[in-house]
Amino acid sequence: MKMLEPTTRIALYNKRMATKKNTKNPAGTSNIAQNRRARHDYFLEDKFEAGIVLEGWEVKSLRDGRLQLNESYIAIDKREAWLHGAHISPLLSASTHIHPENIRRRKLLLNRAELNRLIAAVDRKGYTIVPVAMYWKKGRAKLEIALAKGKQQHDKRAASKDQDWAREKARVFRNK
């Protein structure tokens, strides 16, 4: 092993200590909001990633994490996908000449093939389209949407029993 001079060793040590740790997810994405209600009320099957058309104040609010997807849904209108009911609350320091609408419909950006697949599933197979999560990817806001089938009450009970059992198993194995 080659010995380094003391000043070189100190410089290398300081460089290692000064490097910023990666706080983002490994894929380079970071969550803005999740729709946990969708996972509870629906069986999520196929997932898609959609871009979303936003105004400037909405992007600033998303960077601050001011988004609620709980009561939102996706509707297809004239072969275009629209996000309805997503609540983006404006920042208090928003411009005075802009009158922000908290809840408005926002256009989703999908490929034609993806749109055709979604339209076919909704029309023929009785699926619904729900927003699952919104996150940043390469500086752009992306919305994860899913084709979903509604759960009935007994399905929800079975799912909660499975979750409880998995939690109990994990607790038992952790204590051993």
N, C-alpha and C positions, 0 to 999 in steps of 0.2 A: 504494500500500500504506500502510495506516495504521500509524503508529508507536505502540508501547505504551510506557508508562512503565517504567523499569528495574525497579521492584519488581514490577510485573505480569508482566514477562517472566520474572523469577526464579521467581515463584510458579507460572507455567505450566510452566516447565522442571522444577521440583521435583515438580509433580503428575504429569507424564509419567514421570519417573524412579521415582516411588513406586508407580505402578500395577503390580499383579501380572500377570505374563505367564500366559497360559493354557497350562497344562501338560497338560491333557487332550486327548483326540482332538477333532477339530472337531465331531463329532456329540454330544459330551457324555458319551461312554462311556469306561470304562477297563477294560482286561483284568485278569482275576484269574488265569486259567489257560487254556491251549490244549491240545487233544488232537492233537498232531502225528501220532501213531500212526494216527489215523483217516484222515488225508489220505494216508498211505502205504499203508494196507491196503485202502481202499475208494475207489470212484468216488462222490463226493458229488454228489447231484443236487438235490433240493429242500431248502431250509433253512427252519427255523421258529425263532421265538423263544418260549421258554417261561419262565414264572415258576417259582419253586421254593419249596416250603414248608420253612423252616429253623427251627431253634431259636436262641435268643439267643447261646449260646456259638459256634454255627457261623457266625453273621454276624460276630462278632468275629474269629474265625479267618480268615474270608475276607478281611476288611479287612487282615489281616496277610499274606495271600497263601498261606495254608497249605492248598492244594487240589491234588489229583492226579486227573486224569481219564483216565490212561493205560489202566487196565483196566476202565473203567466201560462200561456199556451201558444201553439203555432197554428196558424190558419193558412190554407192555400186559397189564393184569390187570383184569378186570371193567370194561372200557371206560374205564380210567384209565391214564395213563402214569406209570411209576415209574422213577427213576434208581437203578440198582444199582451197587455197586462203586466209587463215588466216595469217595476217602479225604480226609477233612477232619481234620487233626490238631489237637487242642485246644491252647489256650494254656496255658502253665505256671501262669499266674495265674488259672485258672478256679476257680469256686466249689467249695467242698468238698462241698456238698450235691447237686451234680450229678455224675452218673456218665456222662460222654460216651461215645457209641459212635462210633468213628472211621468205620467202614464200616457204614452202615445204608441201607435203601431210603428214598428221599425222593420225595414226590409232586410231579409236574410239573403246572403250571397251563396248560392250553390251552383254546381255544374248542372247542365241540362239533364244529363243521365241520372244524377242523384235526385233531381226534382221529379223526373218521370217515375223513378222507383218509389219515391214517397207518395206521389199522387196515386199510383196503382195500388199500393198497400192500403191507403186510406179508403179509396173507393171500393175496391173489390174484397178486401180481406177484413175490413172493419177495424183497422188499427187507428190509433190516434198518435199525433206527434207532440212530444213534450220536451221542453228545454230541461237539460240535466245540470249543466254547469257553464259558467263563463270564465274564461282565463285569458291571459296574455300569451301570445306566441310571436316571437320576433317583433315585439313592439306593436302588435295588432291585437285587437280584441276578437276572440273567437268564441262562438257559442256551440256547445256540444248538445246536439239534439238526438232524440231516440224515437224509434218506432215502438209503441207500447200497446199492450192489451191491459184493460182494466182488471184489477183484482176484486174479487168479491170478499165479503166479510170473513168467510171461513178460510180463504187463502191468506188473508192478513194474519189471522190467528195462527195458522200453521207456520207462517214465516217468522212470527215473533217467538213461537215455541222453538223453532230451529235456532234462532239467534240466542235465546236463553240457554239452550243446551250447549251450543258452541262456547258461550261465555263460561258456563259452569265447567266444561271440559278443560278449557284453558286455565281456569283457576285451580283445578285439581292438579294438573300437570305442573303448574308453576310452583305449587306448595310442596311437591315431592322432592 
